[in-house]
Amino acid sequence: VQLQASGGGLVQPGGSLRLSCTTSSFRMVNYHIGWFRQPPGKEREGVSCTSKRYGRTEYANSVKGRFTISLDTTENTVNLQMTSLKPEDTAVYYCRAQKGEVVSWGQGTLVTVSS
């Protein structure tokens, strides 16, 4: 199972980025999809997740109101729209797909928020 994450880059504080996670190995609508991040020198943390099957979408308190996760079933892609970015959002962002005990991670994409 292969996940490809993309969309990271350098952005100024207050700016926006959209991360994408896709795969050709399975239909993402059938999986629980999450975005995680690992800031420099810190542990990986959950950012947002979505499950079409269970009708659930969740966000970490630190990103509520600024980030939006969405599933594009046509493109088989899960996007993370990030707005009002802050320096503390700087991290490597990873997507993860889970179905039962099967868990797969993408390779990570770096987001740097700096002026």
Disulfide bonds with the S-S distance in Angstrom:
Cys21-Cys95 2.14
